[in-house]
Amino acid sequence: MPWSTAQLADAIAEGLRNRAQNDDLEQVVYGFDCLDELGLHPLLRQALTDTGFGVWAELQYPDDWPKARLSEGKRCDLVITPGPNQPLRDPLIKGTLFDTPAALDPQDAYWLEVKTVAQFETTGPFPRYSKELFSPVTADVKKLWTDSQIYHAGLLLVLFTADQATAEHDLAAWHRRCLDKGQPVGIPAIRGFPIADRIGNGWCAAAVFGVRGG
């Protein structure tokens, strides 16, 4: 099926915007920009399922499926299918009586790695903001890029910054860094909105970069 980074970015941004509004209504001391990456995952899954997608967390990369145990090998943050009743097909039972007709082969699903970085933490400016943005993230791109059975993939960057201009500058700089390294990262679908400044972050940006044409 054709996958749209714009559609995924719309769904994610809408879910995060709803969370920001709930934080405001509840007058929380710290907003969702204080969540770490794993803490943000449930919000992302909910945003995508609310839009009608199927979302599966922490699945093995297909090239690692031959490994003896499911606990081995690399894992992807989120695997997305067109609907909630479409799981990823188990390669060990494909074509057998136990196969699920609605299941999707890995080549047809969308594999999404997630990275979130905040310019400010509860203790003040995050001193490793630039390092966290540029170092581990490109490694996630490589994982998606090098798996032989993944055809549709992307990287979601969620940035919490002081303002819109900072987010747009840093996303553009990250994209240039990937291109300079020869990594197949496409033009991103970027969505952003203001958030209440509780610790220094006043803007949330969600950018989906297609990887390998994904």
N, C-alpha and C positions, 0 to 999 in steps of 0.2 A: 504494500500500500504506500501511497505517497505520504511522507511526513513533512509537517510544516514547523520550522523553528518558531515562526511568528505565532502560530496557534498555541504551541507549548508555552512560549513566553507570556502570552496573554493570560492563559490559565493560571500560571504560577504567580504572576503579578497581581491578579485579582484576588487570589487566596491570601497573599501576604498583605495586600491593602486592607482586606477584611480583618485580618488579625490586628493591624495597626489601629483600625477604628475601634476594635474591641478593647485594646489596651487603653485607648483614650477614654472610652466610656467607663471602664473600670478604674480609671485614675491610678494605674499601677505605678509603682516607684521606678521600676526598670521595665523597658519595653522588650519586644522580641529581638531587637538588635543586640541584646546581651546573650542570646542563646549561642552555644557553640554549634559546630557543624552538625553533629549528631542530634542536637536538640532541635535544629531547624528541619530535619528530615520529615518528622510527622506532619509539619505544616505543609511541606511540599507535596507529600503523598495525598493529604486531604484536598489540597488545591486541585490536583490533577484528577482525583476520583470524583470530586464535585462537578467536574466538567465532563465526566463520562468515560474517562480513560481507565484502563486496568493498570495497576501499579504494583510492582513486585520488588521487594527490597533485598539488597545484599545477595544477589545471585552470582554464582561462579561465571567467570568468563568462559565462553564456549570452548576455546582451545584448551582449557583446563579440565573439561568434563571427563576425559579419560583417566584422570587421577583416581586413585582407589577410594579416597574418602572425600565427602563433600566439604569437609573442613579445610582441605588443601586448596592451594591455588589462589589466584587473584579473584576479587569480587567487585561487582559493579554496584554503585550506590542505588540506582533506580533503573528498573527495566520496565518500559511502558508498552502496553498493547492497546489496540483500538477500543476495547471494551472490558468491563470488569469480569466478564465470564470467559475471557480468553487468556488462560495462563500460558506460560512458556512450555513448549513441548519437551518432555523428558526424552533425551535421545536413546535411552536404554529400552524404552517401550514403544518407540516410533514404529508404526506399521503392525503392531500386535493388537490383540483383542483388548488390551488395557489402555490403548492410546485414546486420548481425548480428541474427538473430531474438531472441536473449536480451538484447540491449542495452536499456538503460533510457533513456527520455526524461528530460531535465533536470527536468521537473516532478515526476517520480516518485522521484528520488534525494534523498538528504539532504546538504545543503551545510553543512559545519561549519568555522567559523573558530576558530582556537586562539590563546589568549593565556596565557602563564605569567609569574608574577611571584613573586619570592622576597623575603621580608622580610630575609633575611641572605645575604650573599655570603661568599666565602672571606676577604675583606678586612675584614669586619665588617658592621654594619647597612647595608642598601641605601638610600642617601639619597633616591633618586627612586622609592621604592616606591609612594607614593600617586599621584604623577604618572603613572607607568607604568600603574597600574591603571585610572585614570579617564580619561586622555586618549585613547590610541590605541584602546582597546577599543570605545568607543562608535562610532568610525569604522568598525570592522568590522561592527557591527550595521547601520549605515546601508547598507553595501555589500550585505548580504544582503537587507535590507528593500526596497531600491529596484530590484532586478533583477526585471523583469517576468515572467521565466520560472521563477523559483524559488518553489516552493510549500512546500517542507519545508526548514527551515534552523534552525541553532542556533549558539550561541557556547559554546565550552568554555573555562572559566577554570580553570587549575591554579594553586593558590596554595600556596606553602611558607611557613609561618608558625611563630612560636614555639610556639603552642598552638592547640587547637581553638576556644577562645573568640574568638581574634583572627580566625581564618579565617571563622567564622560571622558575626561583626560586619562584616567588610569585604565579604563577599559580599552581605549584606543592604544595606549602604550603597551598593554598586555598583548593585544592583537598583533601589533608590529613586532613584538618580541618573538611570537610564534612564527610569523612569516619569515623573520630573519633566520630562524633556526630550521626553516624548511618544513615546518609542520603544516599539514593540510587542514587549516582552520578557516572556516568561511566567515563571511560578513555576519556579525551577530544581529539577532533580534533583541533589541534593548527596550525594556520597559522600566519606568521609574516613577516615584511619587514621594512627596515630602512626608516625613514622620516627625512626631513631637521630639524636640531636642531635650533629652533627659540627661545625657552624659556627654554630648558633643556631636552625636550623629543626627543630622537633620534630613538625610536623603537615603532612600533605599533604591538600589538599582538591581534589576534581575536581567541578566544577559545570557541568551542561549546561543552558543557558538556551534555551528554544525562542524563535525569532524568527518573527514573523508567524504565530503559531499552530503553528510547527514543533515 
